[in-house]
Amino acid sequence: DIQMTQSPSSLSASVGDRVTITCRASQGISNYLAWYQQKPGKVPKLLIYAASTLQSGVPSRFSGSGSGTDFTLTISSLQPEDVATYYCQKYNSAPITFGQGTRLEIK
Amino acid sequence: EVQMLESGGGLVQPGGSLRLSCAASGFTFSSYAMSWVRQAPGKGLEWVSVISGSGDSTYYTDSVKGRFTISRDNSKNTLYLQMNSLRAEDTAVYYCAKQRSGGVTAAINYWGQGTLVTVSS
């Protein structure tokens, strides 16, 4: 089975910073990659699908890139409301696997 | 408005069974694949199972194969997860999730609020 590895597992950044989270697949998955945001005590929310397509209603400061095995979620200017855990997910085939998550805090 | 309401969670002893239900509304249910995703207390997201829109295709994570069965009734707009031989490690919030298309290779764009399953003696 394909494994998804996110890095870092946690990070702290200042408001206005550019933040990058990486997700690596153990085998190529083309662009079948999604990013989700889960705020504390809340249900996950889809941010990005097809590696780089922004879900409707998601702020434009979020962007995704990559293909094959290496993917990136970028927040161009961190806002206080972005405090959350972020997960990547591959969905090219079953099993549909999530990364272990990246906890983002404000410094 | 897309809505999904899970039910059926609760406390069960190891080795016991539960059946989760997810009543969906606000979209053409039969046109979309549906998944169950769980989250153990303080842990990350774990995909459990997916079923295609037609119900013809089903897949499971290895740890639940042979114990859990996903199904759907498109006439009732309802998704199910039959869970047998439950173990302590199955303790989690179980989310019903709608995928973006009828096939299983699609991202999840809507999530229910979740139902808590606790396996303990």
Chai-1 contact restraints between the chains, C-beta under 6 A:
chainA,res_idxA,chainB,res_idxB,connection_type,confidence,min_distance_angstrom,max_distance_angstrom,comment,restraint_id
A,A34,B,A107,contact,1.0,0.0,6.0,A-B,restraint_1
A,V43,B,W111,contact,1.0,0.0,6.0,A-B,restraint_2
A,P44,B,W111,contact,1.0,0.0,6.0,A-B,restraint_3
A,L46,B,A107,contact,1.0,0.0,6.0,A-B,restraint_4
A,L46,B,N109,contact,1.0,0.0,6.0,A-B,restraint_5
A,Y49,B,A107,contact,1.0,0.0,6.0,A-B,restraint_6
A,Y87,B,L45,contact,1.0,0.0,6.0,A-B,restraint_7
A,Y91,B,T105,contact,1.0,0.0,6.0,A-B,restraint_8
A,Y91,B,A107,contact,1.0,0.0,6.0,A-B,restraint_9
A,N92,B,T105,contact,1.0,0.0,6.0,A-B,restraint_10
A,A94,B,Y59,contact,1.0,0.0,6.0,A-B,restraint_11
A,P95,B,T61,contact,1.0,0.0,6.0,A-B,restraint_12
A,I96,B,W47,contact,1.0,0.0,6.0,A-B,restraint_13
A,F98,B,L45,contact,1.0,0.0,6.0,A-B,restraint_14
A,Q100,B,G44,contact,1.0,0.0,6.0,A-B,restraint_15
A,G101,B,G44,contact,1.0,0.0,6.0,A-B,restraint_16
